[in-house]
Amino acid sequence: MEIDNEVYDRLGDGWWDEDNLLNALQGSFTSGRFAYFREILERLGREPLGLRVLDIGCGGGFMAEEFARLGCRVVGIDPSPVSIRAARRHAASAGLHIDYFVASGERLPLRDSTFDVACCCDVLEHVSDLELVISQTARVLTGDGVYLFDTINRTRASSLLVIKVMQEWRLTRFIDTPLHVWDLFVTPGELALVLQRHGMQLDEITGLGPRTTKFGALMDFAQFRRGRVTYGELSRRMNVGQVKRTGISYMGFATKSA
């Protein structure tokens, strides 16, 4: 089965629409990830104001806008022209200056050593050439650059939840297309080796997942299935953020090696 990355062109005009599937990645996902990423920058002593940030696979601009609000100089790239159009439109309505371009992580149209930070969320599990994406990312980072990321782990748990429950089982699926393919999921060990080959060191990983109770999650999902809760609201109720478990999704950071 091949992954359907064209879904971002079909649905990409509505990234900021609460009733759009893609808006589930806003909800609590954006705030949960960004809280962790900001903590990492603080831990590393990186003052956000003026930081040059590249958002790889920016989609509708959820993470790019968070960095821009901190005073970072942000560039967002995504292979979907529909998503880039939505990102530009929303940034303009919010009064934020973000440079958006249609491009892929495999071929970044950017100069070497240009960015202090590269952010890559919901991307690595969608690419066909992980090696090339990491190589390009390392190339555009400065000598002390920071790589912030999250992705889906390739485990039995992710196969059950992300593939079976969320995509294949009729009573529980969110979408009728292969948004994810299990073979493209990346284990932390594999990612560490790829990063190392391209001059980056994996410094830390931590789990990314819902922090609501199992009972609460079931009740919220039941309301969602009845049409009483939007994708965005369901995501907020999940309270996604940093967790101990890395068996399904994980996030972390890497730095350029000396």
C-alpha positions in Angstrom: 0.0 0.0 0.0 1.3 3.4 -0.9 0.9 6.5 1.3 -1.6 9.1 0.0 0.3 12.4 0.4 -2.1 14.0 -2.1 -4.6 14.2 0.7 -2.9 17.5 1.7 -3.9 19.0 -1.6 -7.5 17.7 -1.3 -8.0 19.0 2.3 -5.3 21.6 2.6 -7.4 24.6 2.0 -9.1 23.9 5.4 -6.2 23.4 7.8 -7.6 26.1 10.1 -11.2 24.8 9.8 -12.3 23.0 13.0 -14.4 20.5 11.0 -11.4 19.6 8.8 -9.5 16.4 9.5 -6.2 18.3 9.3 -7.3 20.6 12.1 -6.8 17.7 14.5 -3.1 18.5 14.2 -3.8 21.9 15.7 -6.0 21.4 18.8 -3.7 20.2 21.5 -1.0 18.8 19.2 0.5 22.2 18.4 0.5 23.5 22.0 1.8 20.2 23.3 4.7 20.0 20.9 5.5 23.7 21.1 5.7 23.7 24.9 8.4 21.0 24.7 10.3 22.7 21.8 10.3 26.0 23.7 11.6 24.2 26.8 14.5 22.7 24.7 15.4 26.2 23.3 15.4 27.6 26.8 17.5 24.7 28.1 20.0 25.3 25.3 20.1 29.0 26.0 18.7 30.0 22.7 16.9 33.4 22.8 13.9 33.1 20.4 13.9 36.7 19.3 15.6 36.8 15.9 16.3 33.1 15.7 16.1 31.9 12.1 13.7 29.0 12.0 12.8 26.7 9.1 9.6 24.7 9.4 9.9 21.7 7.1 6.5 20.3 6.0 4.7 23.3 7.5 1.3 22.3 6.3 -1.1 25.1 7.2 1.4 26.9 9.3 0.5 25.8 12.9 4.1 25.5 14.2 5.4 28.3 12.0 3.0 30.8 13.5 4.0 29.8 17.1 7.6 30.5 16.3 6.8 33.7 14.6 4.8 34.9 17.7 8.1 34.5 19.7 9.8 36.9 17.4 11.6 34.3 15.3 12.3 34.9 11.6 10.4 32.0 10.1 10.5 30.2 6.7 7.9 27.5 6.0 8.1 25.0 3.2 5.7 22.3 2.1 5.2 20.3 -1.1 1.5 21.0 -1.2 0.7 24.3 -2.9 -2.8 24.2 -1.5 -1.4 24.0 2.1 1.0 26.8 1.4 -1.8 29.0 0.1 -3.8 28.4 3.3 -0.7 29.1 5.5 -0.1 32.4 3.7 -3.7 33.4 4.0 -3.9 32.7 7.7 -0.6 34.3 8.6 -1.7 37.5 6.8 -5.0 37.5 8.7 -3.0 37.2 11.9 -0.6 40.0 11.0 2.4 37.6 11.0 5.3 37.8 8.6 6.3 34.3 7.6 8.0 33.4 4.3 6.3 30.4 2.8 7.5 28.4 -0.3 6.4 25.3 -2.1 9.2 22.8 -1.7 10.0 19.4 -0.3 12.3 18.3 2.5 14.3 16.3 -0.1 15.2 19.4 -2.1 15.4 22.5 0.0 15.9 25.6 -2.2 17.9 27.3 0.6 21.6 28.2 1.1 23.9 26.2 3.4 24.2 27.1 7.1 21.2 29.5 6.9 19.0 28.5 9.9 19.6 28.3 13.6 16.6 25.9 14.1 14.8 23.4 11.9 11.4 22.1 12.9 10.0 19.0 11.4 6.6 17.8 12.7 4.4 15.1 11.1 6.8 14.7 8.2 9.4 12.0 8.7 6.7 9.2 8.5 5.6 10.5 5.2 8.8 10.8 3.2 10.2 8.2 0.8 13.8 9.1 1.3 14.5 9.8 5.0 18.3 9.9 4.4 17.9 12.7 1.9 15.6 14.8 4.1 18.0 14.6 7.0 20.9 15.4 4.8 19.2 18.5 3.4 18.2 19.6 6.9 21.8 19.3 8.2 23.0 21.2 5.2 20.9 24.3 5.9 21.5 24.3 9.7 24.3 26.5 11.1 27.2 24.9 12.9 25.4 24.9 16.2 22.0 24.4 14.8 19.1 22.6 16.6 16.8 20.1 15.0 13.3 19.8 16.6 11.2 16.9 15.4 8.4 14.4 16.1 7.4 11.3 14.2 5.7 7.9 14.7 7.5 4.9 16.0 7.4 1.6 14.0 6.0 -0.8 16.7 3.2 -3.2 17.1 1.4 -0.5 19.2 1.6 2.0 16.3 0.4 -0.6 13.8 -2.7 -1.3 15.9 -3.6 2.3 16.8 -2.4 4.4 13.9 -3.1 2.0 11.1 -5.8 -0.4 12.2 -7.9 1.8 14.6 -7.5 5.2 12.9 -7.5 4.1 9.3 -8.8 0.6 8.6 -11.5 -0.4 11.1 -14.9 0.9 9.8 -16.3 1.8 13.3 -13.2 3.7 14.5 -11.4 5.1 11.4 -10.9 8.8 10.9 -10.3 8.7 7.2 -10.8 6.4 4.2 -7.3 6.8 2.7 -3.8 5.6 3.7 -2.7 8.8 5.5 0.0 6.6 7.1 1.9 3.5 6.1 3.5 1.4 8.8 6.6 0.6 6.8 7.5 4.3 6.7 7.4 4.8 10.5 10.8 5.4 12.0 12.3 3.9 15.1 14.4 6.1 17.4 17.4 3.9 16.7 17.1 4.3 12.9 16.7 8.0 13.2 19.8 8.3 15.5 21.9 6.5 12.9 20.7 8.7 10.0 21.3 11.8 12.0 24.8 10.7 12.9 25.6 10.0 9.3 24.9 13.6 8.5 26.7 15.3 11.3 23.9 15.5 13.8 23.6 14.0 17.3 20.3 12.8 18.7 20.3 14.4 22.1 16.9 13.4 23.5 13.6 11.8 22.8 10.4 11.8 24.8 6.9 10.4 24.2 4.2 12.4 22.5 0.6 11.4 23.2 -2.7 12.1 24.8 -2.8 12.8 28.5 -6.5 12.4 29.0 -7.9 9.3 30.8 -8.9 6.2 28.7 -12.5 6.6 29.8 -12.5 10.2 28.9 -11.0 9.5 25.5 -13.7 6.9 24.8 -16.5 9.2 25.7 -15.0 12.1 23.6 -14.6 9.7 20.7 -18.2 8.6 21.0 -19.3 12.2 20.8 -17.1 12.8 17.8 -18.6 9.8 16.0 -22.0 11.2 16.6 -21.0 14.6 15.1 -21.2 16.5 18.4 -17.5 17.3 18.5 -15.2 18.7 15.8 -11.8 17.4 14.9 -10.3 20.5 16.6 -12.3 20.0 19.8 -11.5 16.3 19.9 -7.8 17.1 19.7 -8.0 19.7 22.5 -9.8 17.2 24.7 -7.1 14.6 24.1 -4.6 17.0 25.8 -1.7 15.8 23.7 1.7 16.6 25.0 4.9 15.1 26.5 4.4 11.6 27.9 6.8 8.8 29.0 5.6 6.3 26.4 7.5 6.4 23.1 5.9 3.3 21.6 3.5 5.2 19.3 4.8 8.7 18.8 7.9 10.5 20.0 9.5 13.9 19.7 13.0 15.1 20.5 15.9 17.2 19.4 19.3 16.8 17.8 22.2 19.2 17.4 25.0 19.6 14.9 28.0 17.6 15.9 31.3 19.4 16.3 
